[in-house]
Amino acid sequence: MLPMGNGKFLIYASSFRKQDERLKVVGSAVARVAETLHFDIEVLSKRQSLSIYVYYKNGRDSEEIPVYCDWGKDWKEEDIYHAVKSVMFTLSFHPRYSTLQAIREHLFS
């Protein structure tokens, strides 16, 4: 059974109307990973940015770790999904993020 963590994905996007469709795609891809890992998602506003950023945070006082940026371009949901999973898998090997070790096998199942 997958341990419940207090991990969270933070999605930063601006209020530009042009980002609405991209935010849906990024949000959907991140939601798929978050569901697998039992993480929460929070969407936050970032002023006047053309890119959408995704960060991982584990716990209230931990730092935000960047895991994805769309560089202001339209990407496919499947590509975003695999990119976020790959970064999380890589982070799971770093001793600083030992809480991810327990969920490593779920990242590629």
N, C-alpha and C positions, 0 to 999 in steps of 0.2 A: 504494500500500500504506500502511496505517495505521501510523505510527510507534509503537513500543512506549514507553509512558511509565511512570513510576513513580508514577502517580497512584493514589489509593486513596479509597474511600468508607468512612467510619466511621459505623456505625449505633449510636446510643446508646439503650438501652431499659432499663427497670427489670425486676426479676424478678417483677412482678405477674402473676399467672396470667391476668388479664383482657387483658393485652397480647399473649398468645401468638398469637392469630389476626391481630391487627393487624400484629404483627411479621412474620408470614409474608407478608402482602400487601405491606408496605413493602419487605421484603427481596427479594421476587420482582421488584418494579418496579425497584429499584435494581440488582439483578443483571442485568436486561436492558440497562440503560444501561452498566453496568460491562463487560459482554461486548462491546458495541459499541466502547467506548473502550479495551479491554484494561487495565482497572483492576482492582485487588484490592478486596476487601470485608472489613471487620473489624467484628464485632458486639461491642460493649462494654457493660458493665453501668453504669447510672447509677442512683444511689440514689433511691428513692421519687419517681419522676417519672411523671406520668400521660401525658406525651407521648413520642413517639418522634422523635428528632432524627437527621438525616443531615448529615454534613459531608464536604467534599472536602479532601483533603490531597495535596500534591505534594512528595514527598520526605520524608526522615526528619526534618529540622529545620524544615520549613515550618509555618506556622500552619494551623489548621483553619478552613475557610470554611463557614459554615452554608449548606446548599442546600435543606433541607426540614425541616418540622416538621408532624406530623399533628394537633397541638392536642388530642390525646386523643380524637379522633373516628375513626369508621370511614370511610375513603375507598376509592374504587375503585382497583384496581391501575393501570388505564389513566390515570387522572387523576394519580396519583403519578408514574408513568413520564414523562408529558409535563411535569409540573412540574419534575422533576429535570433533564430534558434542556434545558428552557428556561433554567434558571438556569445550567447549564454553558455553554450557547450564549452567554448574556449575559457570563459571566465571560471567555469567549474573546476578547472585544474589549478587555478591560482590559490595559494594558501590563504590569502586575504579573504577570499570568498568561499570558505569551506562549507558554508551552509548550502551552496549549490551542488556540492559533491553528491549529496543524497538524492538529488533529482536528475543527475546526469543521464542515467539510463532512460529516463522519460523524454529526454530531448530528441532522441532519434528512434523512438519506438513507433 
